[in-house]
């Protein structure tokens, strides 16, 4: 029996595994980088061991340090979570060689399936050895790991070499393995997967299907179980293929077999030899705890011949600290508040007041709703996200709510190109027009225009400026003998935390929280602006500013000041939250300044380069 478990991971998945361990009476051990010293997973574990450094390559990808941590903390088992070393056969062997229980599949199964190139060969498929114009579009893909890292769609042959280089760098940083391969890219398919669970005695469960078609940068955003609208024949085929893949490598533990469904046919993608981020939707539908079952299988337990019956429908949405309207730019800062209404499961590695840094994935939490029908689950999750308190950096919350209510998604007609088609409309700012006024009235609460008692004189209009949804908004109000007033509404109540307005005969409540210049008026985020702009913050035309904090990983080859550049030409690459982000020339012109240097740490707004636009002819 396992008595003490170390989780070789961080954040949400470490907290998730610890939760089950507490229920089972298993002692827990966390590992943490220096950047994660005060992270939630390090705080909630019974013991924590430091991994010196901050970068994944120095910490969570150092299998030798993780095994040493397990032994020093008295652990007798290791759970890898997902990402990092979870699909590294050498790490699994090192755990076993140290006399510890490995909560995962045998190293031989990982070797056979965790490398996507070997897995495809095992399933009778081959990646492209050479690429011609006739093969386009193609997908460059990391052989190890997952989560969309090291993946690039290539539509122009001239871009292939650059995308291969970028994919290798991203894969090496995320997984410690820079191997990539190229395969045909299937347009308009649905991403469907099958959860499997196998014991060491020959039983393999196929735990239904999941649809994970809504993706950004090849990373899943919304997942659900079961996958809607599939023909029973196709579901049975997917189950059969998944079980066959597991038996082919004598699989033990939890795993996922992924497919692309196009024209009613299933195309094998890969097998993930680990627990998936989206496992909670399967848990909800089957009424099981997959982590508990992983632990039981690792202890040698025998599964029942057949899995439990599926009931209802479950949908999961991943909440990211990122701005979908700005090319999914990751965001950092303090997460002041994170709470969802009761009845929705929230898996997270953060709590109120925690910092969101640059070193790791920008996912803040997963919200999961379960209901008897898909329509009820959609309504439950979208409503909960809309009412959730998420105070801090910009997130994708509004995108999630609009996606869950989009007719293509509610009608189960989505595919992996959903965001390519609809991102502009889904990110089009539609903020509450009365939120700035509510913020201004809350700010003005208790302040008299005249400082002392009221005078029998008309009050001059007061003006406040706020940034909301990327647009500046100016509002006006007055202090009067009867209190605060504003044109077009009746101010029923106004204090620092609550404003009630009557608009066209309907009363609306606005709950307000403030953190410095940032205000949250219900789900709407505003930034208070100074009355007069600061002229020292103005930048020269053509300035390239860092859109996020991160590290400069490279500068375009041969790029020097004085060089001619074209509009859209990639100039600088930043790495933030384990993803690479390309910074391109905003216009055609001359590079008059280049400040970015590989290895440089930059903050939001750091000047990277300046392109002087060409004079019009």
C-alpha positions as CSV (number, residue, x, y, z in Angstrom):
1,X,0.0,0.0,0.0
2,X,1.2,3.5,-0.9
3,X,1.7,5.6,2.3
4,X,3.5,8.7,1.0
5,X,3.2,10.0,-2.6
6,X,5.4,12.6,-4.3
7,X,3.8,14.5,-7.3
8,X,6.5,15.3,-9.9
9,X,4.6,18.3,-11.1
10,X,3.2,21.7,-10.0
11,X,0.0,23.8,-10.0
12,X,-3.4,22.5,-10.6
13,X,-2.6,18.9,-11.3
14,X,-0.5,18.6,-8.2
15,X,-3.3,20.1,-6.1
16,X,-5.8,17.7,-7.8
17,X,-3.7,14.6,-6.9
18,X,-3.2,15.8,-3.4
19,X,-6.9,16.2,-2.9
20,X,-7.5,12.5,-3.6
21,X,-4.5,11.5,-1.5
22,X,-6.0,13.3,1.5
23,X,-9.3,11.4,1.0
24,X,-7.4,8.1,1.0
25,X,-5.1,9.0,3.9
26,X,-2.0,9.1,1.9
27,X,0.7,11.6,2.9
28,X,1.8,14.0,0.2
29,X,5.1,15.5,-1.0
30,X,5.5,18.5,-3.4
31,X,8.5,19.6,-5.3
32,X,8.8,23.3,-6.2
33,X,11.1,25.6,-8.1
34,X,12.2,28.9,-6.6
35,X,9.5,30.6,-8.6
36,X,6.9,28.3,-7.0
37,X,8.2,28.5,-3.4
38,X,4.9,29.9,-2.2
39,X,2.7,28.3,-4.8
40,X,-0.5,26.6,-3.6
41,X,0.7,23.1,-4.4
42,X,3.8,23.6,-2.2
43,X,1.6,25.0,0.6
44,X,-1.0,22.3,0.7
45,X,1.3,19.3,0.6
46,X,2.4,17.7,3.8
47,X,6.0,18.2,2.8
48,X,7.8,20.1,0.1
49,X,11.2,19.8,-1.5
50,X,13.0,22.7,-3.3
51,X,14.3,22.3,-6.8
52,X,16.8,25.1,-7.2
53,X,16.2,27.4,-10.2
54,X,13.1,28.7,-12.0
55,X,13.2,27.4,-15.6
56,X,11.6,23.9,-16.2
57,X,14.9,22.6,-17.6
58,X,16.5,23.3,-14.2
59,X,13.7,22.0,-12.0
60,X,10.6,20.1,-13.1
61,X,12.5,18.4,-16.0
62,X,15.3,17.2,-13.8
63,X,14.3,13.7,-13.1
64,X,17.4,13.0,-11.0
65,X,16.5,15.8,-8.6
66,X,12.9,14.7,-8.4
67,X,13.9,11.1,-7.5
68,X,16.3,12.4,-4.9
69,X,13.5,14.6,-3.5
70,X,11.2,11.6,-3.2
71,X,13.8,9.5,-1.3
72,X,14.8,12.4,1.0
73,X,11.2,13.1,1.9
74,X,10.4,9.4,2.6
75,X,8.0,8.9,-0.3
76,X,7.3,5.4,-1.5
77,X,5.6,6.4,-4.8
78,X,5.7,9.0,-7.5
79,X,2.8,10.4,-9.6
80,X,4.0,12.3,-12.7
81,X,0.8,14.4,-13.3
82,X,0.8,15.6,-16.9
83,X,3.4,17.5,-19.0
84,X,7.0,17.8,-17.8
85,X,8.3,14.2,-17.2
86,X,5.0,12.4,-17.3
87,X,5.8,10.7,-20.7
88,X,9.5,10.2,-20.1
89,X,10.4,6.5,-20.0
90,X,13.9,7.2,-18.5
91,X,12.3,9.0,-15.6
92,X,9.8,6.1,-15.0
93,X,12.8,3.7,-15.0
94,X,14.7,5.9,-12.6
95,X,11.7,5.9,-10.2
96,X,11.4,2.2,-10.3
97,X,15.2,1.6,-10.0
98,X,15.1,3.7,-6.8
99,X,12.7,1.2,-5.3
100,X,9.7,3.5,-5.6
101,X,6.2,2.8,-7.0
102,X,5.6,4.4,-10.3
103,X,2.0,5.6,-10.7
104,X,1.9,5.2,-14.5
105,X,2.3,2.8,-17.3
106,X,5.4,0.6,-17.7
107,X,8.4,2.4,-19.2
108,X,8.2,0.1,-22.3
109,X,4.7,1.2,-23.0
110,X,5.7,4.9,-22.6
111,X,8.6,4.3,-25.1
112,X,6.2,2.7,-27.5
113,X,3.5,5.3,-27.4
114,X,4.7,8.5,-25.8
115,X,6.9,9.2,-28.8
116,X,4.3,10.1,-31.5
117,X,6.6,9.0,-34.3
118,X,6.9,5.5,-32.8
119,X,3.2,5.3,-31.9
120,X,2.2,6.1,-35.5
121,X,4.6,3.4,-36.8
122,X,3.0,0.9,-34.3
123,X,-0.4,1.8,-35.7
124,X,0.8,1.4,-39.3
125,X,1.3,5.1,-40.0
126,X,4.4,7.0,-41.1
127,X,5.2,10.7,-40.8
128,X,6.3,12.7,-43.9
129,X,10.0,12.3,-44.6
130,X,10.0,15.0,-47.2
131,X,7.6,17.8,-47.8
132,X,6.6,19.2,-51.2
133,X,4.1,22.0,-52.2
134,X,1.6,19.2,-52.9
135,X,1.7,18.1,-49.3
136,X,0.6,21.4,-47.9
137,X,-0.8,22.2,-45.4
138,X,1.3,20.2,-43.0
139,X,1.6,20.1,-39.2
140,X,4.9,20.3,-37.5
141,X,4.6,18.4,-34.2
142,X,6.7,17.6,-31.2
143,X,7.4,13.9,-30.8
144,X,7.2,14.1,-27.0
145,X,4.8,15.8,-24.7
146,X,1.6,17.6,-25.6
147,X,-0.5,20.6,-24.7
148,X,0.0,22.3,-28.1
149,X,3.7,23.0,-27.5
150,X,6.1,22.4,-30.4
151,X,3.2,22.5,-32.9
152,X,2.9,24.6,-36.0
153,X,0.6,24.6,-39.1
154,X,2.6,25.3,-42.2
155,X,0.8,26.5,-45.3
156,X,3.7,27.9,-47.3
157,X,6.8,25.8,-48.2
158,X,9.1,28.8,-47.6
159,X,8.0,28.9,-44.0
160,X,8.8,25.3,-43.2
161,X,12.4,25.6,-42.0
162,X,11.6,28.5,-39.7
163,X,8.7,26.7,-38.2
164,X,10.7,23.6,-37.7
165,X,13.3,25.6,-35.8
166,X,10.7,27.3,-33.6
167,X,8.9,24.0,-32.9
168,X,12.2,22.3,-31.9
169,X,13.1,25.1,-29.5
170,X,9.6,25.1,-27.9
171,X,9.6,21.3,-27.5
172,X,13.1,21.3,-26.0
173,X,12.1,23.9,-23.5
174,X,8.8,22.3,-22.5
175,X,9.7,18.6,-22.5
176,X,13.5,18.4,-22.7
177,X,13.2,16.7,-26.1
178,X,13.6,18.7,-29.3
179,X,12.5,15.9,-31.7
180,X,9.7,17.0,-34.1
181,X,8.1,15.4,-37.1
182,X,5.8,16.5,-40.0
183,X,2.4,15.0,-40.9
184,X,-0.5,16.0,-43.2
185,X,-2.8,18.6,-41.6
186,X,-6.5,17.6,-41.9
187,X,-8.7,20.7,-42.1
188,X,-12.2,20.8,-40.6
189,X,-11.9,17.7,-38.4
190,X,-13.1,17.1,-34.8
191,X,-10.7,16.2,-32.1
192,X,-12.2,13.2,-30.3
193,X,-10.4,10.9,-27.7
194,X,-11.1,7.8,-25.7
195,X,-10.1,7.5,-22.0
196,X,-8.7,4.1,-21.1
197,X,-7.8,2.5,-17.8
198,X,-6.0,-0.8,-17.6
199,X,-4.9,-3.0,-14.7
200,X,-1.9,-5.3,-14.6
201,X,-4.2,-8.4,-14.9
202,X,-5.5,-7.9,-18.5
203,X,-8.6,-5.8,-18.0
204,X,-8.9,-2.6,-20.1
205,X,-11.7,-0.2,-19.7
206,X,-12.8,2.2,-22.5
207,X,-14.4,5.1,-20.5
208,X,-16.3,6.8,-23.3
209,X,-15.4,9.6,-25.6
210,X,-14.5,13.2,-25.2
211,X,-14.7,16.0,-27.7
212,X,-11.8,18.5,-27.5
213,X,-12.3,20.4,-30.8
214,X,-12.2,23.9,-29.4
215,X,-8.5,24.7,-29.4
216,X,-6.2,27.6,-29.6
217,X,-2.6,27.2,-30.8
218,X,-3.3,23.5,-30.8
219,X,-4.1,23.5,-27.1
220,X,-7.5,22.5,-25.9
221,X,-9.8,25.2,-24.4
222,X,-13.2,23.5,-24.0
223,X,-13.7,19.7,-23.6
224,X,-16.8,17.6,-23.0
225,X,-18.0,14.0,-22.5
226,X,-19.4,12.2,-24.2
227,X,-18.5,13.6,-27.7
228,X,-21.8,14.8,-29.1
229,X,-23.4,13.7,-32.3
230,X,-21.2,10.6,-33.1
231,X,-22.9,7.6,-34.7
232,X,-23.0,4.6,-32.4
233,X,-21.0,2.6,-35.0
234,X,-18.2,5.2,-34.9
235,X,-18.2,5.3,-31.1
236,X,-17.8,1.5,-31.0
237,X,-15.0,1.7,-33.5
238,X,-13.1,4.3,-31.4
239,X,-13.5,2.2,-28.3
240,X,-12.2,-0.9,-30.1
241,X,-9.2,1.0,-31.6
242,X,-8.3,2.5,-28.2
243,X,-8.4,-0.9,-26.4
244,X,-6.4,-2.4,-29.2
245,X,-3.7,0.3,-28.8
246,X,-3.5,-0.3,-25.1
247,X,-3.3,-4.1,-25.4
248,X,-0.6,-3.7,-28.1
249,X,1.9,-2.3,-25.6
250,X,0.6,-4.2,-22.4
251,X,-0.6,-0.9,-21.1
252,X,-1.3,-0.4,-17.3
253,X,-2.8,2.7,-15.8
254,X,-4.7,5.7,-17.2
255,X,-4.2,6.9,-20.8
256,X,-5.9,8.5,-23.7
257,X,-6.1,7.6,-27.4
258,X,-6.7,10.6,-29.6
259,X,-8.3,10.7,-33.0
260,X,-9.2,13.2,-35.7
261,X,-12.8,12.6,-37.0
262,X,-13.2,13.8,-40.6
263,X,-15.9,12.7,-43.1
264,X,-17.2,10.2,-40.6
265,X,-13.8,8.4,-40.4
266,X,-11.4,8.1,-37.5
267,X,-7.7,9.0,-38.0
268,X,-5.3,8.0,-35.3
269,X,-3.4,10.9,-33.8
270,X,-1.5,9.7,-30.8
271,X,-1.7,8.0,-27.4
272,X,-1.1,10.0,-24.3
273,X,0.5,7.7,-21.7
274,X,-0.7,9.8,-18.7
275,X,-3.7,11.5,-17.1
276,X,-5.1,14.3,-19.3
277,X,-6.0,17.8,-18.3
278,X,-9.6,17.1,-19.2
279,X,-10.0,14.0,-17.1
280,X,-12.7,15.6,-14.8
281,X,-15.4,15.4,-17.5
282,X,-15.0,11.6,-17.6
283,X,-15.0,11.5,-13.8
284,X,-18.2,13.4,-13.7
285,X,-20.0,11.3,-16.3
286,X,-18.9,7.9,-14.9
287,X,-19.0,8.9,-11.2
288,X,-15.4,7.9,-10.6
289,X,-12.1,9.3,-9.3
290,X,-9.5,8.5,-11.9
291,X,-6.6,9.5,-9.7
292,X,-7.8,7.1,-7.0
293,X,-8.1,4.3,-9.6
294,X,-4.6,5.1,-10.8
295,X,-3.3,4.6,-7.3
296,X,-5.2,1.4,-6.8
297,X,-3.9,0.0,-10.1
298,X,-0.4,0.9,-9.1
299,X,-1.0,-1.0,-5.9
300,X,-2.0,-4.1,-7.9
301,X,-5.8,-3.9,-7.7
302,X,-8.0,-5.8,-10.1
303,X,-10.6,-3.8,-12.1
304,X,-14.1,-5.0,-12.5
305,X,-14.8,-6.6,-15.8
306,X,-16.9,-3.7,-17.0
307,X,-16.7,0.0,-16.2
308,X,-19.5,1.9,-14.5
309,X,-22.4,3.2,-16.6
310,X,-22.1,6.7,-18.0
311,X,-24.7,9.2,-16.8
312,X,-25.4,12.7,-18.1
313,X,-23.1,15.2,-19.8
314,X,-20.1,17.1,-18.6
315,X,-18.3,20.1,-20.0
316,X,-15.0,21.7,-18.9
317,X,-13.6,25.1,-19.7
318,X,-10.0,26.1,-19.2
319,X,-9.5,29.5,-17.7
320,X,-6.3,31.1,-19.0
321,X,-4.5,34.3,-18.0
322,X,-4.3,35.5,-21.5
323,X,-5.8,38.0,-23.9
324,X,-7.5,36.2,-26.9
325,X,-7.9,39.6,-28.7
326,X,-4.1,40.1,-28.7
327,X,-3.0,36.9,-30.3
328,X,-3.6,35.0,-27.0
329,X,-0.8,37.0,-25.2
330,X,-0.2,35.6,-21.7
331,X,-0.8,37.9,-18.8
332,X,0.9,38.2,-15.4
333,X,0.2,39.9,-12.2
334,X,-1.7,39.2,-9.0
335,X,-4.8,37.0,-8.9
336,X,-6.8,39.0,-6.3
337,X,-9.9,36.8,-6.4
338,X,-11.0,33.6,-8.0
339,X,-14.4,32.1,-7.2
340,X,-17.3,30.4,-9.1
341,X,-20.9,29.7,-8.0
342,X,-21.7,26.5,-6.1
343,X,-22.5,23.5,-8.2
344,X,-19.5,23.9,-10.5
345,X,-16.2,22.0,-9.9
346,X,-13.2,24.3,-9.9
347,X,-9.7,22.7,-10.2
348,X,-7.0,25.2,-9.7
349,X,-3.4,25.7,-8.5
350,X,-4.1,29.3,-7.3
351,X,-5.8,31.0,-4.5
352,X,-6.6,34.6,-3.8
353,X,-3.6,36.9,-3.7
354,X,-1.3,34.5,-5.6
355,X,1.1,35.9,-8.2
356,X,0.9,34.7,-11.9
357,X,4.4,34.6,-13.2
358,X,6.1,34.1,-16.6
359,X,7.7,30.7,-16.2
360,X,4.8,28.2,-16.6
361,X,1.6,27.6,-18.4
362,X,-1.0,30.4,-18.2
363,X,-3.9,28.1,-17.1
364,X,-5.5,29.4,-13.9
365,X,-8.2,26.8,-13.4
366,X,-10.6,24.4,-15.0
367,X,-14.4,24.8,-14.4
368,X,-16.5,21.7,-14.9
369,X,-20.3,21.4,-15.0
370,X,-22.3,18.1,-15.0
371,X,-26.0,17.9,-15.8
372,X,-28.5,15.3,-17.1
373,X,-28.3,16.8,-20.7
374,X,-25.7,18.6,-22.8
375,X,-28.0,21.7,-23.1
376,X,-28.3,21.9,-19.3
377,X,-24.6,21.5,-18.8
378,X,-23.9,24.3,-21.3
379,X,-26.3,26.6,-19.5
380,X,-24.9,25.7,-16.1
381,X,-21.3,26.3,-17.1
382,X,-21.7,29.4,-19.1
383,X,-23.9,31.0,-16.4
384,X,-21.3,30.1,-13.7
385,X,-18.4,31.6,-15.7
386,X,-20.4,34.7,-16.4
387,X,-21.1,35.2,-12.6
388,X,-17.6,34.1,-11.5
389,X,-15.4,36.5,-9.5
390,X,-12.1,36.7,-11.5
391,X,-10.1,39.7,-10.3
392,X,-6.6,40.3,-11.6
393,X,-5.0,40.0,-15.0
394,X,-6.9,39.7,-18.2
395,X,-8.4,36.2,-18.8
396,X,-10.3,34.4,-21.5
397,X,-13.5,34.3,-19.4
398,X,-15.6,36.3,-21.9
399,X,-14.3,34.1,-24.8
400,X,-15.4,31.0,-22.9
401,X,-18.9,32.3,-22.2
402,X,-19.4,33.4,-25.8
403,X,-18.0,30.1,-27.1
404,X,-20.3,28.0,-24.9
405,X,-23.3,30.0,-26.3
406,X,-22.2,30.1,-29.9
407,X,-24.8,28.4,-32.2
408,X,-22.1,26.3,-33.9
409,X,-21.1,24.9,-30.5
410,X,-24.5,24.6,-29.0
411,X,-25.5,22.7,-32.2
412,X,-22.5,20.4,-31.9
413,X,-21.3,21.5,-35.4
414,X,-17.8,22.6,-34.2
415,X,-14.4,21.5,-35.4
416,X,-10.8,22.3,-34.8
417,X,-11.0,25.4,-37.0
418,X,-13.7,27.0,-34.7
419,X,-11.5,29.8,-33.4
420,X,-9.9,30.5,-36.8
421,X,-13.4,31.2,-38.1
422,X,-15.0,33.0,-35.1
423,X,-12.2,34.5,-33.0
424,X,-12.9,38.1,-34.2
425,X,-16.6,38.0,-33.4
426,X,-16.0,36.2,-30.1
427,X,-13.4,38.8,-28.9
428,X,-15.3,41.8,-30.2
429,X,-15.6,44.1,-27.2
430,X,-19.1,44.2,-25.8
431,X,-18.6,45.6,-22.3
432,X,-21.4,46.8,-20.1
433,X,-21.9,50.5,-21.1
434,X,-23.0,51.4,-17.5
435,X,-19.9,49.8,-15.8
436,X,-17.8,53.0,-16.1
437,X,-20.5,55.1,-14.6
438,X,-21.0,52.7,-11.7
439,X,-17.2,52.8,-11.1
440,X,-17.2,56.6,-11.1
441,X,-20.1,56.8,-8.7
442,X,-18.5,54.3,-6.4
443,X,-15.3,56.3,-6.5
444,X,-17.2,59.5,-5.8
445,X,-19.0,58.0,-2.8
446,X,-18.7,60.1,0.3
447,X,-16.8,63.0,-1.4
448,X,-18.4,66.4,-1.6
449,X,-17.7,68.7,-4.5
450,X,-17.3,71.5,-2.0
451,X,-15.3,69.9,0.8
452,X,-17.5,71.3,3.6
453,X,-21.3,71.6,3.8
454,X,-23.5,71.9,0.8
455,X,-23.9,75.3,-0.8
456,X,-26.9,76.6,-2.6
457,X,-25.1,76.6,-5.9
458,X,-25.3,74.2,-8.9
459,X,-22.5,71.6,-8.9
460,X,-20.2,71.4,-11.9
461,X,-20.1,68.1,-13.8
462,X,-17.4,65.7,-12.6
463,X,-15.5,63.6,-15.2
464,X,-13.8,60.3,-14.9
465,X,-11.9,58.3,-17.5
466,X,-11.5,54.5,-17.6
467,X,-10.0,52.0,-20.0
468,X,-12.5,49.2,-20.7
469,X,-12.1,46.5,-23.3
470,X,-9.1,48.3,-24.8
471,X,-11.2,51.5,-25.3
472,X,-11.2,54.7,-23.3
473,X,-14.5,55.7,-21.8
474,X,-15.4,59.1,-20.2
475,X,-18.3,59.5,-17.9
476,X,-19.9,62.5,-16.1
477,X,-21.9,62.8,-12.9
478,X,-22.8,65.6,-10.4
479,X,-22.8,66.0,-6.6
480,X,-26.1,67.6,-5.6
481,X,-28.0,68.3,-2.4
482,X,-29.9,65.0,-3.0
483,X,-26.8,63.0,-3.6
484,X,-25.0,61.7,-6.8
485,X,-26.8,62.1,-10.1
486,X,-26.1,61.2,-13.7
487,X,-27.9,61.8,-16.9
488,X,-30.2,59.1,-18.2
489,X,-30.3,57.1,-15.0
490,X,-31.5,57.3,-11.4
491,X,-28.9,56.6,-8.8
492,X,-30.7,54.5,-6.2
493,X,-27.6,53.7,-4.1
494,X,-23.9,54.3,-4.3
495,X,-21.2,53.3,-1.9
496,X,-17.6,51.9,-2.3
497,X,-18.7,48.3,-3.0
498,X,-22.2,48.6,-4.4
499,X,-24.0,50.9,-6.9
500,X,-27.6,50.5,-7.8
501,X,-28.9,52.3,-10.9
502,X,-32.4,52.5,-12.3
503,X,-32.3,52.3,-16.1
504,X,-35.5,52.7,-18.1
505,X,-37.4,51.6,-15.0
506,X,-35.2,48.5,-14.3
507,X,-33.0,48.4,-11.3
508,X,-29.5,46.9,-11.8
509,X,-26.9,46.1,-9.1
510,X,-23.2,46.6,-9.7
511,X,-20.8,45.0,-7.2
512,X,-17.4,46.7,-7.2
513,X,-14.0,45.6,-6.1
514,X,-10.9,47.7,-6.5
515,X,-7.2,47.0,-6.5
516,X,-5.2,50.1,-7.0
517,X,-6.2,51.6,-10.4
518,X,-8.0,48.4,-11.4
519,X,-11.7,48.1,-10.7
520,X,-13.9,45.1,-11.2
521,X,-17.5,46.0,-11.8
522,X,-19.3,42.6,-11.8
523,X,-17.5,40.7,-14.6
524,X,-16.2,43.9,-16.3
525,X,-12.6,45.0,-15.7
526,X,-11.7,48.7,-15.9
527,X,-8.5,50.7,-15.3
528,X,-8.8,54.2,-13.9
529,X,-7.0,56.7,-16.1
530,X,-5.4,59.9,-15.0
531,X,-7.2,63.1,-15.8
532,X,-4.4,64.2,-18.2
533,X,-2.2,61.8,-20.1
534,X,1.5,61.6,-19.1
535,X,3.5,62.9,-22.1
536,X,6.6,60.9,-21.0
537,X,4.8,57.6,-21.8
538,X,4.4,58.4,-25.5
539,X,6.4,56.1,-27.9
540,X,7.8,56.9,-31.3
541,X,5.9,55.6,-34.3
542,X,7.0,52.1,-35.3
543,X,8.0,51.2,-31.7
544,X,7.9,47.4,-31.0
545,X,7.0,46.9,-27.4
546,X,7.0,43.6,-25.5
547,X,3.3,42.6,-25.3
548,X,4.0,40.4,-22.2
549,X,6.8,39.7,-19.8
550,X,9.2,37.0,-20.9
551,X,12.6,36.1,-22.3
552,X,14.0,37.1,-25.7
553,X,14.9,33.7,-27.2
554,X,16.2,34.9,-30.5
555,X,16.4,37.8,-33.0
556,X,16.0,37.3,-36.8
557,X,19.2,36.1,-38.3
558,X,21.4,38.9,-39.6
559,X,19.1,41.6,-38.3
560,X,21.0,44.9,-37.6
561,X,20.1,48.5,-37.3
562,X,19.7,50.2,-40.7
563,X,18.3,47.1,-42.3
564,X,15.2,47.4,-44.5
565,X,12.2,45.4,-43.2
566,X,8.8,44.6,-44.6
567,X,5.4,44.8,-42.9
568,X,4.8,41.5,-41.0
569,X,8.4,40.4,-41.1
570,X,9.3,38.4,-37.9
571,X,12.0,40.3,-36.0
572,X,12.1,39.0,-32.4
573,X,10.8,35.9,-30.6
574,X,9.8,36.0,-26.9
575,X,9.2,32.9,-24.7
576,X,6.5,33.3,-22.0
577,X,4.7,30.7,-20.1
578,X,6.3,27.9,-22.1
579,X,5.2,29.2,-25.5
580,X,7.0,31.2,-28.2
581,X,5.6,34.5,-29.4
582,X,6.6,36.2,-32.6
583,X,7.1,40.0,-32.7
584,X,6.8,41.3,-36.3
585,X,7.5,44.6,-38.0
586,X,4.3,46.8,-37.9
587,X,5.1,48.5,-41.2
588,X,7.6,48.6,-44.0
589,X,10.6,50.7,-43.2
590,X,14.1,50.9,-41.8
591,X,15.1,49.3,-38.5
592,X,16.4,52.4,-36.6
593,X,16.9,50.7,-33.3
594,X,17.3,47.2,-32.0
595,X,17.4,46.8,-28.2
596,X,16.4,43.1,-27.9
597,X,19.2,40.7,-27.0
598,X,18.8,36.9,-26.7
599,X,18.5,35.8,-23.1
600,X,17.2,39.3,-22.0
601,X,14.3,39.3,-19.5
602,X,11.7,41.9,-20.5
603,X,8.6,43.3,-18.9
604,X,5.4,44.4,-20.6
605,X,6.0,47.6,-22.6
606,X,9.8,47.1,-22.9
607,X,11.0,48.7,-26.1
608,X,12.4,45.9,-28.3
609,X,13.0,47.7,-31.6
610,X,11.9,50.7,-33.7
611,X,11.0,50.6,-37.3
612,X,10.9,54.0,-39.0
613,X,8.2,53.8,-41.7
614,X,9.2,54.6,-45.3
615,X,8.1,58.0,-46.5
616,X,5.1,57.8,-48.8
617,X,5.9,58.3,-52.5
